[in-house]
Amino acid sequence: MISLPGIEVDLIIKNAAEVVTCKGAGNADLGVELGSWIAVKEGIIVGIGTEEQFKSEFSMEKAQQIDASGKVVAPGFVDCHTHLVFYGTRVEEYANKVAGYGPEELKKLGIKTGPNRTIELTRDSEAEELFRQAKKRVETMLDYGITTIESKSGYGLTTDSEIKILEIGRRLAEETPADILNTFLGAHGFPEGMSKEVYLDIIIEEMIPEIGKLGLAEFCDAWCDEGYFTAEDSEKILKAGMAYGMKPKLHADAYSYIGGSDLALSLDMVSLDHMNYTPVEVMEKLAKTNVTAVLMPALDFAVGHKKPFDARKMLDLGLEVALATDLCPASYTQSMQFVINLACRQYQFSVEEAIKAATSGGARALDLDDRGVIEAGKIADLQIWDVPTYKHIAYELGTNAVETVIKNGQVIRSRNNMEVLIYDADSKEYSR
């Protein structure tokens, strides 16, 4: 509790059955408080405590008050790995693959498949249409309690189209309530008809300097795997990005182990993502660093991955772990609750570990220390679940438990009252 007697606050959440603070030690301590109240002023949490404490500490007469009796308050989800901006879907590919059709059968049906199909569609699309589709995804993610989103480029593979994708990410941050953080992922593959060596030079000598000068990306990423970029290639790309202030992240060990996860040790990366083939001895070393392991059960589920990541081993070794949707045409989910369902049932997360990984873990994977927990001094990004205990978030399959979403101290979703809140990008205000 911040001791500021009589301070006038903007928002009070009262009588919560549980406040899931996510500020306990380790991967599994949620720091749950029973019956607590939360006070918010100017978008910042200024107090957590009892009704009696609040009456003596705060002036609440003018505050918006939300009664959370019988409900759970949690931090907003932080989705730390998405490919948010892309054109269309690959629904025909997915529908036929789950029916057992192989590559040759898909080819006979005339169905184009894989990332190159999305690259082709995205590269040729107008920015306004890409923005419209991505904005719809953001709004759905907000409905499901996701308040901070990482957005990767990588579906352009030319300088102009990669910049286009990153500029749309910036526009989404300006014109939606969500916080959007951009990652440059030009090293997501190779343009058709171009050698890797030529494209690698373009990434390092042209793309990164231009994107760096424009200040369009917080992070730089690469896909380090067999058939993509080697560990040596990835190191060159990430160091080039670091020279322009982009923090390093890496797709590594998703389909093979070629040294990408070892690279995380030497570059002090913010996160290492996928990790299906990461050896235990490398996991042990990573557990002694600040690198966050970003795991994506929905991607493994959607593609029927033959070697799912070993989350239980990582958690038991003490790695810092985050969960993410990996929203993309191959893993089309906008629900972190679904990701938590999968993490608990299929990957042996405890409910507590999964919630922390989707909130404070996601914040760590984006190098953010101002959110992901409910604590005085943190941003008031909050969600209220219409369930009696936090364990329902893993137990209820395919439902949306989110009743209310609060971003920067303002209510932006209120399913209980069936309110439609309109966001104005110029004033940064919401109206009913």
N, C-alpha and C positions, 0 to 999 in steps of 0.2 A: 504494500500500500504506500503510495506517495502521500506524505503528510502535508497537505495544503488545505488547511481549515477553510471551509466556506467556498472553495473553488467552484465556480459555476461550470457545469458539464453539459454536453450536447445530447448524450445518449446514455441511457441506463438499460442494461439487460438484467432482469431480476428473477430470483427464485429458480434458477436453473437446477434441474435434478442433478446434473453433472456438468462441470466445466472441465473439459479435457485440455489442460494447459500445454501438454507436450513438452514441458520443460524439466522433466525428471532426468536423472542420469541414465546413460546407456540407451540401448535400442528399444527397451521394453517398458520403461517407466513413463507412463503418461502423465503423471502428476495430477491425477483427477481430484477436483475439489467438489464437495457436495453442497448444494443449496447456496452457492456463492452468487454475488452480484458483480457486474462489470461496469465500470464507468469509462466513458470516452469523451475526449475534448479535442476538437479540431483534428479529427482523424487519428488520434493517438490514444492508446489505452493508458488511463491514468490511475486506475485502481481496480483491485480484485479483493473482495472481502464480504463481510456479512452486512445485513441490512442495518444493524446497529452502528457499525463502523461508518457506513455511508452517510447516515443521518448526521453524524458529527463531523465528517470530513468534507462533504460536498453539498453544494446548493443544487437541488434537483428540480426545482419548480418549473423551469423552462425546458427541461430535458425531454426528449422523446423517450418514452419508456416502453420496453418490450417485456411482456411477462412470459418467461420461458419455463413456467411450471410444468413438470413432468417431461421436460425435453433436455436435449444435450447441446451445449455450446462447444464448438471446436474451432481451431484456426482454419482459415481458408486453405483449400488444397493448393499445393505448388507443383505444377506439372512441368518437370524439368527436362523433358525430351519429347518434342513434337516436330512434325513436318507440316506445320499448320497451313502453309500457303501452297496449294496445288489445284490443278483443274480437274474437275469431275471425279470419277471413281474408276475402279477396275472390277466392278461388280460381276460382270460376265465371267471374267477369269476366276474369281473367287467361287462363284456358284458352281462352275463346272469342276473346279479342283476338289471341292468338298464332296462332289458326286463321284470322284474317283478318276476323272479324266487326267491323262498325262500330257506332257508337252506336245507330242506328235498329234494327239487328238485335238488339242486346242488349236494347233496350227491348221489342221484340216478344216476346222470350224471357222477359220478366219479371225480368231480372237488374238489380238496383240496382247502380250503379257509383260510383266516385270517393270522395274523402274524406268526403263527406256521409253515405255509407253506413256508414263506420266510425264516424263521429261518432254517428250514430243508435244503433248497436249498443253502443258504449262508454258513452255517456251513460246508457243504460237498464240497464246491467249492474251487478250487485252487486259491491261492492269485493272481496269474498273470491274471486269467480270471476276477476276481473281480475288479482288478485294471483297466483292459481294459474297462470294462463296465462303471465303475465310471468315468474314464477319459473322455469318450465320453459324459457323462452327464455334466461334468465340462465345456467342450468345448462349448456345447450348451448354458449353462448358461452364459458364457462369451459373446457369440453372442447376448444374450438378455440383456447385460449391467450389469450382476451380477459380481462383482469383488472380493467380500469377501463372504465366505461360511462357515457356521458352519456345522460340520459333526458328527452325533451321531453314536455310536456303538449300540448294542442292538439286532442285528440279529444273535447272536452267542450263548449267554447264557452259554458258557463254558469259562474258563480262556483263553485257547489257541485261541479260535475263536474270542473272544472279543479283545484280543491283535492283532490278525491278521487284524481285521477291522480297529483298530486305527493305526496300522503300515501302512496300505494302505492310510489312511488319511494323514499321514505324507509324504508318497511318492508322493501323489497328490500335496501337497504343494510345494514339491521340483521340480516336473516335469511338472507342468502346471503354467501358469502365475497367476492363482488365489491364494489368501490367503485362506488357509483352517485351521480352528480352530477345534480341536477335543473335543468332549464331551463323557465321559464314561457314557453309559446308560445300564449297565448290568441289572439294575432293570427295564427292559422293559416287563417282563413277567417271567414265570417259565419254566424250562425245563420239558418236558413231563416225568411223572413217578417220579418226585421229589417234596417233600413237600416244601411249601413256607419257613418254618422255616429252613430247611436244606440249601436251596438255599440262604437265607438271610445271613446265616453264611459264606457261600462261597464268596458272594459278599464282605462282610466286612473284613473277615479274610484272604482271598486269592487274590481275583481280585484287589481290591483297592490298597493293599500294592504293588502288583507286577506292576500294571500299574503306580502307583505313583513313584516307584523306577526307572522305565523306562522313566518317564517324558512324557508319551504319550497323556495326556489329560489336556486341560486348564480348563475344567468344569466337574462337576459330576451332573447327573440328575437321576430322578426316576419317575415312573408312579404311581401317587397317585390317586387311583380311586377304586370304588367297584369292587371286583374280582381281584384286583392287589395288590398294596402295601398300607398299612394304613399310616396315617400321622405320627404315631409313628415309623413305619418301615422306612419311608422316611427320617425322622429326623436322625435316626441312620446311614443310608446310606450317607446322605449328610455331616454329621459331620465327618464321617470316611474319605470321600473325602477331606474335608477341611483340615484335619490333614496332607494330602499329597499335599496341595497347589491347589486343584481343587476347583474352585469357584462354589457355588451352583446355580442350575437351577431346575425347577420342571414342569413336566407334571401334571396339576392339574385341577380338576373340569370339565373334558371333558365330562363325562357321569354321574357324580354324584357329590355331595358335601359331602366330608367326612373330611374336615378340612385341606386340602392341602394348600389352599390359605391363611389360618390363619398362617400356618407354615412359609410362606414367610415373615410375619411380624416379627417373632422372629429371623429368620436366616439372615435377610438382604440379600435376594437373589438377584442375578443379574437379573433374569427374572422369570416370572410365565407364563406358556404357555397353551393355549386352553381356559380355563375359561368360558365354556358354562354354568355352573351351579353356578358360583360364586355369592353369595348374595350381594345385593347392599350395605349393611352395611359393608361388607368386602372390597368392591371396594372403599368405602369412606375412609377407613383406609389406603388402599394401595396408594391412591392418595397423602398421606402425607409422603410417603417413596420414596426411590430411585429405587424401583422395577419397571421394565419395563414389561408391559403386552404384550405378543407376541400372535398375533391373526392370524389365518390361514384360510381365507375364502375358499381357494381351497379344503381343507380337508373337511370342512362342506358341500361344494357343491358336492364333489365326493362321499361322503358316504350318502348324503341325510340326514344330521343330523336332528333329530327331535327337537332339541332345539339349534338353532344357537346362537352364542355368542352375547351379547348386546354391540356392539362396541359404539353405540351412547351414551349410558349411561356412559361408561368408559371415552370417550372423554369429555363429558360435565362435568364430575366430576374432570377432569384435570389429569387423569392418564397418565403417560408416555407410549406411545403405539408404538409397532413395528408390521410390517407385514412380514410374511415369507411364503415361498412356501409350507413347510412341504413335500418336495419331498420325496416320498416313494412309494411302490407298491400300496398303497391305495389312494394316491394323486399324480398322476404322471404328475406333471407339472414342467418345468424348466424355466418358464417365470414369472418374477415379474410383467411384464406389465399385464398379465392375472389376477394376484392376485389383482392388482390395479383396473382393470375393475370390478371384483367381489366386492371389498371393497366399491367402490363408488355406484354401482347400487343396491347391495343387503344388504349392511350393513351401509348405510347412512354416509359414509365418504365423506367429501368434497374432491375435487381433491387435494387441497393443503395438507390436513391432510394425505391422502394416500401416496403422494410422500414423505413427511417428514417421515412417518412411515416406508417406504421402504428404506430409506437412513440413516438419522441421528438417527431415532428410532432403526433401526437394529444395528447400531454401539453401541448405548447405551446398547442394549440387549446382546452385547458381551463384554461390558466393554471396548470399544475402544473409545478413544477421539482424535484419529489422522486421522479420515476419516468420511465420511458421510455428510460432508459440504464442500463447496468451500470457502476457506479462506487461507490467507497467513500463512504458517507454517504447513499446513496439507498435507498429502500424495496426490499426483496428480493421484487419481483414478477418472476418469471422463468418461462421455459418451456424445455423441452428437446425438441428435434426429433430424431426417429430417422432422420436423414439424414446423409450424410458431409460435406456442405457446404451452406452457407446458400442457395446458388443453387437447390437443389431446391424451396424453398418457392414459387418462381414456376414451376418446370418441371413439377412433378407436379400434374396437373389434377384437381381434385375429390377429392383424398385429404386425410386429416388427418395431418400429419406430427408432431403433438404427442404426445409420450409421457408427459411429466411437466409438471405445472403447480404452481408454488410461489407462494403469496400471503402477503405479509408474513412470509416466512421459513418458512412451513409448507407441506408437501406436501399439496395438496388433490386432485390427480389423479395416478394412477400406472398408466398403461395397461400398462406392462411386467409388473407383478405382478398385474394384474387386480384391484386393490384398489378397494373401494367405501368412500369416506371420508364419514362422516356429520358434518355441521356442526351444532353446537349454538349457537343464537343467544345464549343467556344467558351461557355461559362463553367464547364465541368460540373454542372448541376443536374439534378434529376427532378422531373415533374410527373405528377400522376395524371 
